[in-house]
Amino acid sequence: MNAAEPDWLDLRVPFDDAARQYALPLLDMAARALSLDAERQVGTERPLVVIDLGAGTGNSMRFFDRHLVQRLPERPLHWVLVDADESALEIAAGRFTTAVRTVAAPITSLPGIAAEVLDEVLTEVGKASMTEVGTAKPRDERRTAAAAGTPDSCDLLITGSALLDVLTRDDLTAIVDTLHRFSGIGIFLLSISGQWHLTPTRPEDGVLDEAFVAHQRRDSRLGTQAAPVLETKARSIGARVESSASPWHLEAPRDSEFLTRFLTERVDAAVEEGPRLRTAGRAWLTDRLAQAELRVVVDHIDVLIDATGHQRPRRSQLSTRSDEPKR
C-alpha cells in the first residue's frame, strides 16, 4: 500500500466527507448489528474495538468516530489506527484528544494485530471493572453488580476510506480472515470503482482513464477490481455484504484548487503508465484546467461486511500476535 501525501489527504477531506454522506445507511446497518450483538451479553458493557486501516493522518477516523458516537452513544470506542506510514500515524495521534493506539504495519498483519488489541482491551476493561467493584459503596448494589459482569469478548469493527483499490489479494484475505475469526463488521468507503465522467467530453478522456486504471494495478494491487474481490471473499465465509455508490461531484470554478491537484496527479499516473501519452496528456490537462464550466464525476463504491452471524471467540481463543493471517 502506497503512502499518500498528508497535504493531499487534507485537501480531499471536504470532498470525501460529501461523498461519505451516501454511506450513512451502511453505517446505520453496522450500528444496528453492533447493538444487537452487544445485547446478547446481558449485564455487561461489551467493549467495541475499531481498527481503521490505511489510517493516514486520521481523517478517516475523524469521520467514523463522529458518526459512530451518534449511533452508539453508550458504547466506548477503543480506536486502533493501522498504516505502513509511521510519520502519518504520528500526525494522526497528535490530532485527537482521546487516546488512540497506532500500529505501523502492513495489512497482512491484521489478524495478529486484532488478536493482540482485543486481548489488551479486555484486560483493561477487566481491571477497570475490578476497581469499580473495590471502590463501590456496600449499598450501591446496582453499580457493584454491573461492574462484576466483566465481558469475556469484544465487538470488532474494521473501517477504512479510499483504501481497497490500493490493496492486494493477500491484504483482502487478511481482512476477511480477521472478520471471520472475530465475528466482526467491516465498512470500507470511497474505493475507486470505475471511470471518471467529464463534461464536456473529449476523446482523450477514456484513453487517459484506461492508463490510470492500469497504473492502479501495478505491484499486484487490485485497483477497480478490489471491491468485487472483497465481496466475493466475504460471501464465501457466509458474511452479509451490502454496497452502495459514493461518487465525487466536482466542478469548476468552485473546486478549482482540488481539480488542479486531482487532474494533474491522474495525468501524471497515466503518463507514467503510458509514456507515449505525455504530449497529449499535458495538452489535455492544460485545456481542461482552462475550462470555466468543467464538471467531473468520479465513481467510488462503499462496502459493508457483516460477519457477526457466528459465535464470537472468547478470551481463551485469542492468540498472540502473528504476521500471518489465520486460515
C-alpha positions in Angstrom: 0.0 0.0 0.0 1.5 3.3 -1.0 1.5 6.2 1.4 -0.4 9.4 0.3 1.0 12.9 1.0 -0.5 14.4 4.1 -1.4 17.7 2.3 -3.4 15.7 -0.3 -5.2 13.8 2.4 -6.2 17.1 4.0 -7.2 18.7 0.7 -9.6 16.0 -0.2 -11.4 16.0 3.2 -14.5 18.1 2.2 -15.0 16.1 -1.0 -14.6 12.8 0.8 -17.0 13.9 3.5 -19.6 15.0 1.0 -19.3 11.6 -0.8 -19.4 9.8 2.6 -22.9 11.0 3.1 -24.0 8.3 0.7 -22.6 5.7 3.2 -24.8 6.8 6.2 -27.3 4.0 5.5 -24.5 1.5 5.7 -23.3 3.0 9.0 -26.9 2.6 10.3 -26.8 -1.1 9.4 -23.4 -1.5 11.1 -24.7 0.2 14.2 -27.8 -1.9 14.4 -25.8 -5.1 14.0 -23.4 -4.0 16.8 -26.2 -3.0 19.1 -27.9 -6.4 18.6 -24.7 -8.3 19.2 -24.0 -6.4 22.4 -27.5 -7.2 23.7 -26.7 -10.9 23.6 -24.3 -10.5 26.6 -26.7 -9.2 29.3 -25.3 -7.4 32.3 -22.0 -6.3 30.8 -20.8 -3.4 28.7 -19.1 -5.2 25.8 -16.0 -3.2 24.5 -16.0 -2.0 20.9 -12.6 -2.1 19.2 -12.5 -0.1 16.0 -9.4 -0.7 13.7 -9.0 1.9 11.0 -6.9 0.5 8.1 -4.8 2.8 6.0 -5.5 5.4 8.7 -3.1 8.0 7.3 -3.3 11.3 9.2 -6.6 10.4 10.9 -9.2 11.9 8.6 -11.0 8.5 8.2 -11.1 8.0 12.0 -12.5 11.5 12.5 -15.4 10.8 10.2 -16.2 7.4 11.6 -15.8 8.4 15.2 -18.2 11.3 14.9 -20.9 9.2 13.2 -20.4 6.1 15.4 -20.7 8.1 18.6 -24.1 9.5 17.3 -25.3 6.0 16.6 -23.8 4.1 19.6 -23.8 6.8 22.3 -23.4 4.4 25.2 -20.5 2.4 23.7 -16.9 3.5 24.5 -14.8 3.2 21.3 -11.3 1.8 21.5 -9.5 3.1 18.4 -6.6 1.5 16.7 -5.0 3.2 13.7 -3.1 1.0 11.3 -0.9 2.3 8.5 2.5 1.5 7.0 3.5 5.2 7.2 4.8 5.9 10.7 5.0 9.7 10.1 1.4 9.9 9.1 0.4 7.9 12.2 2.3 10.4 14.3 0.3 13.2 12.8 -2.9 11.3 13.5 -2.1 10.6 17.1 -1.4 14.3 17.7 -4.8 15.3 16.3 -7.1 13.6 18.8 -7.6 14.3 22.4 -8.9 10.8 23.0 -6.3 8.0 23.4 -5.7 6.0 20.3 -3.4 3.1 19.6 -1.2 3.3 16.5 0.3 0.4 14.7 2.8 0.8 11.8 2.4 -2.5 10.0 1.2 -4.0 6.7 -2.4 -5.0 6.4 -1.4 -8.7 6.1 -0.6 -8.4 9.8 -4.2 -7.6 10.7 -5.3 -11.0 12.2 -2.4 -10.8 14.7 -2.9 -7.1 15.4 -6.7 -7.7 16.1 -6.0 -10.6 18.4 -3.5 -8.6 20.4 -5.6 -5.5 20.7 -8.8 -7.3 21.6 -6.9 -9.1 24.4 -5.4 -5.8 25.6 -8.8 -4.1 25.7 -10.4 -6.9 27.6 -7.6 -6.8 30.1 -8.0 -3.0 30.5 -11.8 -3.3 30.9 -11.4 -6.2 33.4 -9.0 -4.1 35.6 -11.4 -1.2 35.5 -14.3 -3.4 36.5 -12.4 -4.8 39.4 -11.5 -1.3 40.6 -15.2 -0.3 40.3 -16.2 -3.2 42.5 -13.5 -2.5 45.0 -14.5 1.2 45.4 -18.3 0.8 45.3 -20.2 1.5 48.5 -21.8 -1.5 50.1 -25.3 -0.3 49.5 -24.6 0.5 45.8 -25.7 -2.9 44.7 -26.6 -2.0 41.2 -23.2 -0.4 40.5 -21.3 -3.4 42.0 -23.3 -5.9 40.1 -22.7 -4.2 36.8 -19.0 -3.9 37.4 -18.7 -7.5 38.4 -20.1 -8.6 35.0 -16.8 -8.3 33.1 -17.2 -9.2 29.4 -15.0 -12.0 28.1 -15.2 -10.9 24.4 -15.1 -7.7 22.4 -17.0 -6.4 19.4 -14.7 -5.7 16.4 -15.3 -3.1 13.7 -12.8 -2.6 10.9 -13.0 0.6 8.9 -11.2 2.2 6.0 -11.5 5.0 3.5 -10.0 5.4 0.0 -8.3 2.1 0.7 -9.4 -1.0 -1.1 -8.2 -0.1 -4.6 -4.6 0.1 -3.4 -4.6 -3.3 -1.8 -3.6 -6.8 -2.9 -5.4 -10.1 -2.7 -3.3 -11.0 0.3 -4.4 -7.8 2.0 -8.1 -8.6 1.3 -7.6 -12.2 2.5 -6.2 -10.8 5.8 -9.2 -8.5 6.2 -11.8 -11.3 5.6 -10.0 -13.8 7.7 -10.0 -11.3 10.6 -13.7 -10.5 10.3 -14.5 -14.2 10.1 -12.3 -15.2 13.1 -13.6 -12.5 15.4 -17.2 -12.2 14.1 -16.5 -8.6 13.1 -18.0 -6.0 10.9 -16.1 -4.1 8.2 -17.1 -0.9 6.4 -14.9 0.4 3.7 -15.7 3.7 1.9 -14.6 5.6 -1.2 -12.8 2.9 -3.1 -12.3 3.7 -6.8 -14.8 1.5 -8.7 -14.9 2.7 -12.3 -14.5 5.5 -14.6 -14.4 9.3 -14.3 -17.1 11.2 -16.2 -16.1 14.6 -17.6 -18.5 17.3 -19.0 -17.9 18.4 -21.7 -16.3 15.1 -23.0 -13.1 14.8 -25.1 -11.7 11.8 -27.0 -8.7 11.6 -24.7 -10.8 11.1 -21.6 -11.2 7.4 -22.0 -7.5 6.8 -23.0 -6.2 8.6 -20.0 -8.6 6.8 -17.7 -7.6 3.4 -19.0 -3.9 4.2 -18.4 -4.7 5.4 -14.9 -6.6 2.2 -14.1 -3.7 0.1 -15.4 -1.3 2.2 -13.2 -3.5 1.4 -10.2 -3.0 -2.3 -10.7 0.8 -2.1 -10.5 2.6 -4.2 -7.8 -0.3 -6.7 -7.6 -2.8 -4.0 -6.4 -6.4 -4.7 -7.4 -7.5 -1.3 -8.4 -11.1 -1.1 -9.5 -11.5 -4.9 -9.0 -10.8 -4.7 -5.3 -14.4 -4.2 -4.1 -15.8 -7.1 -6.2 -13.0 -9.4 -5.0 -13.6 -8.4 -1.4 -17.3 -9.0 -1.7 -16.7 -12.5 -3.2 -14.3 -13.4 -0.4 -16.7 -12.2 2.3 -19.7 -14.1 0.8 -17.5 -17.2 0.8 -17.4 -17.2 4.6 -21.2 -16.6 4.9 -21.0 -12.9 5.7 -23.7 -10.4 4.8 -22.5 -8.0 2.1 -24.0 -4.6 1.2 -22.6 -1.9 -1.1 -23.5 1.5 -2.5 -22.1 4.2 -4.7 -20.4 7.3 -3.3 -19.2 9.5 -6.2 -17.3 12.7 -6.0 -19.0 15.6 -7.8 -16.5 18.2 -8.8 -16.9 21.4 -10.8 -15.0 24.5 -11.8 -14.5 27.2 -10.8 -15.9 26.2 -7.3 -13.4 23.3 -6.9 -10.5 24.7 -8.9 -7.8 24.0 -6.4 -8.8 20.4 -5.9 -9.5 19.8 -9.6 -6.0 21.1 -10.4 -4.3 18.7 -8.0 -6.6 15.8 -8.8 -6.4 16.0 -12.6 -2.6 16.7 -12.5 -2.0 13.6 -10.4 -4.2 11.5 -12.6 -2.4 12.6 -15.8 1.0 12.0 -14.1 -0.1 8.4 -13.3 -1.4 7.8 -16.8 1.8 9.2 -18.4 3.9 7.0 -16.1 1.9 4.0 -17.2 2.0 5.0 -20.9 4.9 7.4 -21.7 3.5 7.8 -25.3 0.7 9.8 -23.7 3.0 12.5 -22.4 2.4 15.2 -25.1 -1.3 14.5 -25.5 -1.8 14.3 -21.7 -0.1 17.6 -21.0 -2.1 19.3 -23.7 -5.3 17.8 -22.4 -4.5 18.9 -18.8 -3.8 22.5 -19.9 -7.1 22.7 -21.8 -9.1 21.0 -19.0 -7.8 23.4 -16.3 -8.7 26.4 -18.5 -12.3 25.3 -18.8 -14.6 27.5 -16.8 -17.5 25.1 -16.6 -15.8 21.7 -16.2 -17.7 19.1 -14.3 -16.2 15.8 -13.1 -17.9 12.8 -11.5 -15.6 10.1 -10.0 -17.0 6.7 -9.3 -16.5 5.2 -5.9 -18.0 2.2 -4.0 -18.7 1.6 -0.3 -18.8 -1.9 1.1 -20.2 -3.3 4.3 -19.4 -6.8 5.5 -21.3 -8.2 8.5 -19.7 -11.4 9.8 -21.4 -11.4 13.2 -23.5 -14.4 12.4 -21.4 -17.0 14.2 -20.0 -17.4 17.7 -17.5 -14.7 18.8 -14.2 -16.2 20.1 -13.7 -15.9 23.9 -10.6 -14.6 25.6 -9.2 -18.2 25.8 -9.4 -18.4 22.0 -7.4 -15.2 21.4 -3.8 -16.0 20.3 -0.7 -13.9 20.4 0.1 -11.6 17.6 1.1 -13.2 14.3 2.1 -11.7 11.0 0.3 -14.4 9.0 -3.5 -14.5 8.5 -5.3 -17.4 10.2 -6.9 -19.7 7.7 
